Amino acid sequence: MDNHYFQSDPQLNSALKKVNQLINQRIKVNNQDLQVALKKMASKGGKYLRPAFCLTFAQFGSNNNWKSPQLIKIASSLEILHMATLIHDDVIDDSPERRGEESIQAAFGKDTAVYSGDLLFTVFFDLLVETMENSPYLATNAQAMRKILAGELGQMNQRYRQQSLLEYYRNINGKTATLFSLAAQEGAYFGGADSRTVHLAKHIGQNIGITFQILDDILDYKTDGGLNKPILEDLSTGVYSLPLLLVLKDYQEELMPYLAKKRTMTYKDTLKVQELVNRYGGVAKAHELAGKFTNKALQLIDELPINGTQKLLKRVTTQLLDRSM
Amino acid sequence: MDNHYFQSDPQLNSALKKVNQLINQRIKVNNQDLQVALKKMASKGGKYLRPAFCLTFAQFGSNNNWKSPQLIKIASSLEILHMATLIHDDVIDDSPERRGEESIQAAFGKDTAVYSGDLLFTVFFDLLVETMENSPYLATNAQAMRKILAGELGQMNQRYRQQSLLEYYRNINGKTATLFSLAAQEGAYFGGADSRTVHLAKHIGQNIGITFQILDDILDYKTDGGLNKPILEDLSTGVYSLPLLLVLKDYQEELMPYLAKKRTMTYKDTLKVQELVNRYGGVAKAHELAGKFTNKALQLIDELPINGTQKLLKRVTTQLLDRSM
């Protein structure tokens, strides 16, 4: 498993390998083709960012936590939930690709993709029951799952509409930031950190998550593609993300002729919109905003207890958020 | 809400109304059309069989349980899980109809249907967390959800294949009987029944569930349709159910010419298969088997503690399993 963000930390790498092993054990299905596909998806390309954050934050606790079976399970649960939502997202978007491979829905049909996602939800649930039964985090996880879905549904609701920045933030907060926030918070909590640290972790995770999504949205307007996603994917499915939203108000006249076509927008139209969004500074402004959230995260990280882990965390965060540059 | 199975029991009816109210409160989504659709699905046509079994079995416990908020929540969780799987099933089957209404996926697209099902899963989790945190039933529910999905995946795996009777039973045990078994078992347990009764409940529910599914499969071969399902739906999607499986071995030559066409089977072909299955006694044999499971259920019911509830339960069971006649 190639996870170059953390190559320099052998303990984290070793823990992530355990996460990978556990996930592979748990995603057993009575369907051979599907099992091969799920295993491929689990091990290739996914950077295990959420488990990594979870495990890293655990180091702010009182124990040496890299090997804790409970933490490995909790970290795995985050990745499992993430995989489940990805698989279902692909059904929605009709995505042919995910993580450089044919998506499960393209290879096996929507049928199998829907049920595979559902299966992963049960695995997620199993892991929660095994690790969090007598803690408030069972409810927190249930709530997180709901927020993620509400974020996705909210985004769907706003397709081909000029949503407000508030609605945009609300949706990305749900669909992306929630999981990073949960990862950090859970890691700190179950690692034995004090409540101030757990609280900080929650907000650090949230800020990182928001930045992560904004950078992902910016990628959609970059001319060099990358990261295994076809460019302009959001735009072509009616998802008006930050770079566009930031210039839409001031440049209604120039942009609306294309956007008003909605589903009949051609690829050429999307390229034109991409050009305009860049020209009008939408990408630059979005980068600026992403920078603000990054700085907020880094400030909060500075408030964490000082130990070797803080350096690792800063390094991880900076690398993750520079991914597009 | 029309639930004519239990019209004669005002306390059960009253409890089911509370279940309906709770479900309506919980299925809130930030999408108005969808909310209307979910509410419609929740209140119209669904007979609330699973909640009814749950609440009825609770009466074998030591308390007067018709009004217990905890039991209302548990009963609701069963119906919510059932709804979630129905919505996802419809995405798979491309069903235009469910419960006499346009299915969610036909009305709003696969997108919304996938996410709505996911949303209901989160509501299901929420209810479990609220009611079962310190009991073994959290794990039991997680396990039940997995069995249901494994049953569906198993059935998908066997499409257009001559599955064995064992595989058939395994799949219907997972996808249908599990939930009835869980409903009965949970009802008894949280109603405060003794462990012998809980154990009996589990097996009564399972037998009823198997019968229920067999009768549903038989309906597919009946010439009068009914129950809001287009006839021959299973066959046309490659699901070879009991009536067909029971005659397939002995009448390979006559049946395979049609079945071998698989996805290219015409409606006329399915009508022919239906005719042959009836002629060769597949429907009659299936009825016979259903009768065996029904009798088993009734025998076990006779072993329950004697009280007024036993009569209600027998009446409910007999009515439910006569639904096709």
Interface residues (C-beta under 8 A of the other chain):
Chain A: V29 N30 N31 L34 H88 V91 I92 K110 D111 T112 V114 Y115 G117 D118 L119 F121 T122 V123 F125 D126 V129 E133 N134 L138 A139 N141 A142 Q143 M145 R146 L149 A150 E152 L153 G154 M156 N157
Chain B: V29 N30 N31 L34 H88 V91 I92 K110 D111 T112 V114 Y115 G117 D118 L119 F121 T122 V123 F125 D126 V129 E130 E133 N134 L138 A139 A142 Q143 M145 R146 L149 A150 E152 L153 G154 M156 N157
